[in-house]
Amino acid sequence: MWRGTGTSAGESNQLRDLFEAFPGEEVFDDAQPMTVRLRGAMIREDEDWGPRGDNDLMIVTKFQLEEEPIVDRLHYIGREDAVGWHDDFFHDVVLSTRDFADERLTIRIQVYDLDGVDEALVESVTGFASGAAVLFPQLAAYAGLVGLAAGPLVELVNNVDDHDPIVDERVTLEVAEPETRRKLLQPGYYVCFKDDVEGDLVLEDDLRVTAADGDEYDDASYAILQVSREYLGLREWEIDQKVAKLVAELDGKGQSGEGALHFLRQTLDVYTRFRQLQRATELRAKETLTDDEEQLLAELRDDPVLRDYLGTD
């Protein structure tokens, strides 16, 4: 179950239905920057049968823009983690883009207690925790990192729901007018509860959920996303997101309705056009050109796709 509130701090914020506009916020619009972050998870349940009563946690998010391929993000894996608040993630960013141009974003949060997780696997993954191959598990098999258990990692992420769920919920947020029975994509904090909740709840400045009387909510686990109108400015990060989408499509996990080969052709066509524009710019910057360079530049200028971008000298 999901509830949300705006981004203002300094006082408690009542959690609302996602159909409502959060106070002081506006729904996202075309070409705006957007970042989604996993800000924390409150673990209340003890799913471990061991004597210590600690969970072997794994926290994964999945996001999908429109009908594009689903991208997995691994935020945390650990052994014998105590119940309570967790926010020490490998990386908290789920998605970041300078140019949001879609109308629908689907996010799934999966917090699981792993059954019999291999200690060597946890050590292998945490050793490469800052790398793209861990943060985007779809890339693990292609990274070639010696010491990273890529195969078992991908298998674990793909089949995490074979283990004991603590929180596993999905939400689709849309660019829409308030009060239209559509869950709104707007800046704010989104709280994903394990169970249905009733009554007035508020999100405190420390991101803990409390009841209206100030008592902390302790009925079940929950996780918190933050959606902001900003871009983190990490170009390599955004490229890794796009590569992970491409790999997911080629692995047959996309939902675009297009064949993997067609998707790959589209991607490489854009790349090829960009390189052609780069080449034309290089040639136009030269003071003198050889005959072959003159012919190549003329061909690029005559290309109907590139013509509008190159203009005339």
N, C-alpha and C positions, 0 to 999 in steps of 0.2 A: 504494500500500500504506500502511496506517495502523498506527501504534503509539501508545501513550499512557503517561502517568505522572501521579502526584498533584501537588499544588500546593506541597508542602513544599520549602523552600529550605535552603541551607547545606551540602548534600552532593549528589553525583551521584545521579540517579534512573534506575533501570533502566527501559527502555521495554518495555511489556507488550502482549499482545493486548488488544483492546478488549472482549473477552468477560469479562475479569477485573475485579474490584473493585480500584481503585487504593488503596494503603495510606493509611489515615486518612480516606478519603472515603466518602460515601454517595450512592446514586443520588438524583436529583431527585424531589421529591414535589410534589403539587398545591399551588398558590397560592404557591409560592416564587419569589423573584426570580431572574432568570438573565440573564447577559451573555456573549456570545461575541465574542471579539476575535481579529483576525489579528495575531499578534505579530511575525512576520518571515518572510522567505524567503531561503534560501541558494541562490544561482544558481551552478551549476557548469558548465552547458553554454553554449557559445558558438554561437548559431544564426545569427549575422549573417555574411553573406558579404563584408562590407565590409573594407577594409584595417585598420580599427582593432580589429575583432573585438569590438565592443560590441553588446549587444542593445537593441532598441527595445521596452522592456517594457510590458506591460499586465497588471495583476493585478485579477481580478474574483472575487467570491464570490457564490454563490447559496444562499438558504436557503428551506426549505419546512417549515411546521408541519403535520403530518398531511397532509390532502389540499387544504390551502389553496393559493392561487396562489403561484408561485415569485417571490421578490423578488431582483432583481439589486443588487449593491453594487459600485461601482467604487472601488478603493482606491488605484490608482496608474496613471499613464501617463507615459512619458518616452522620450526619445531618447538613444541611445548610452550606455546604462547598462553599467558594467563588471560583470563577473562578481563574485560574492562576496555578502556579507550585505546585505539590504535591509530596512529597517523604517521608512523615512521616508515614511509613507503620508499621503494626504489625510485619512483618518480610519480608525482601526483597528477600529472597532466593526462587527461583522457583524449582530448582533441583540441587543437589550436589552429586557427586559420585566419589569414589577413583578409580574405574575401569570402564572406559567407553568402552564397548565392542560391541556397535551397529553401524549401518550405517545410521540410520535415526532418527531424533528427530523432533516431531511436537509440536508446541507451539501455544496456542491461548490466546490472551489478551482481556479481557472484562472489559471495563469501562462503567458503567451505572449510570444513574440518576434514583433512585428508586421512584416509585409512592406511596405516602402514607406510607412510612416506619414507623413501630411502634417504638416510642422512647424507649419503654421498651426493645424491641429486641436489639436495638443498644447498650443500656447500658449493657444488659446481655452479648452480644458478646464481647464488649470492656473490660468487667471485667475479661474475661478469654483469652485476646488477645494473651498471650504468650504461651498458651497451645496447644498441638497437636490437640485437638478436634476442635479448631477454625482454626488453620493454615491448617489442613487437614480436611475439613468438613465431609468427608466420615466416620471419626472416631467419630463424635459428638454423634451419637446415642448409642455408646458403651462405652463412657467415664464415664457416671454416675455422672457427675458433677452437684451438687445441685445448682440451680440458672441459669444454662445455658439453654437457649431455644433451645435445640438441634433440635427438629422437625422443627420449623419454620426456623431455620438457614439453614438446609439442603434443605428444600423446596425452600427457597429464592435463594440459590446458584444454585440449579438444574434448576430453572426457571427464572434466572436473565434476559434472553432475552425477557421476557414478558414486561420488562420495557423500558425506553427510552435509546437507545444506544448513547454513546458518541464516544467510540472507540470499535470496535469488529472486529478483524482480526486474521487470522490464517496463519502460515507459516510452511513449512516442510523443514528442513535443512538436508543436506546429506553429508556423507563422499565421496567426489568425486574429480576428477581433475578439475581445473579451466577451464572456457570456454567450458563446456560440457552441457550447458543449464540446469544445476542443481544448486539449491541454496545451497551454501557451508556452512558447519558447521565448523566455524573457530573462534578463539578468536577475539573479537571486540565488537562494540556497534551496536545494531540493533534498528532502529527507525521505529515504527509502526504508520503510519499516518492514520487519519480518512478518508481522501480523496486522490485521485490521486494527485501527485505533479509533477511539471515541472520545468526545469531550474536547475541551480547549487545551491545546498544547502550544508551547512557545519555544523558540530557539534562542538560547542565551548567547551572549557575545563569545563565550568559550566554545560554542557549537555543541553544547549539551542540550538535550531536550528536557524540558520540565513541564509539569502540570501548571494550571493557572494559579494554584496555591503556592507554587515555588518548589514543591517536592520534585525530585528528579524522576524522570520516567524510567522505570526499571522493569517493565513488563516483558520486554523482548528486545532483541538486537535491532540496530538500525545503522545505516550508512548515509553519508552526506556528500552531495555534489554541490559545487559552486559553478554557476554559469556567469561569465562576465563579458562585457563589451570591450575586449582588449585582445591584443595579439602579443605573444611572448617574444616574437622577433627571432625565433630560432629556425633559420631556413633549412638546416639539415634535418631538424625534427619534422617539418612539414613534408620534406621529400621522403623521409622514412615512412610517414603515414601513407603517402601515395604508393610507394613501393609495396607496402604491406597489403594495400587494396589490390594491386595487380597480382601479387602472389596468391591472395585468397581467391581471386577469379580464376586463375590458372589451375588452382587446386580443386576447382569445382564448387567453391563455397559462395560464389556470388549469386545475387538474385536480380541481376540486371535484365534477364531475359535474353541475353546475347551469349553466343558461344564464346568460349575462352579465347579461341584464335582470333575472332573478330575484335574482342576487347583489346587483345595485344596489338593487333594491327592499328586500331585507333590510337593507342598510346604511342606507338612508335611513329605514326604519321605526324602527330603533334611535335614529337621530339625532332623528327627530320626537318619539318618546316622551320622550327626555331633555329636549327643549325644552319639552314640555308639563309635565313635572315642575318645571322651572325656573319656568315661568309660574304654576303653582299655588302654589309656594313664595312668589313675589312677592305674589300676591293674598292669601294667608293672613297675610302680614306687615303688611298695611295695617290701620289702625285702623278705617276706614270704607270701604265698597265701594258703587259705583253699582249700579243694578239690573242693568245689563248685566254688570258684573264678578261680581255674585252668581250670575247665571245661568251664566256661563262656569265659575266655580269649581265649581258644582254638577254641571255636565256632566263636568268633569275627575274629580271624586270618584266619579261613577257609572260611569266607564270601567272595565270589568272588568280591564284590564291594569294600570291605574294605581292601582286601589283599595288594593291591599295596601301600596303604597309611600307613599300619602298618609295612610292611617289616618284618624282623626277628631280634631277639635279638642277 
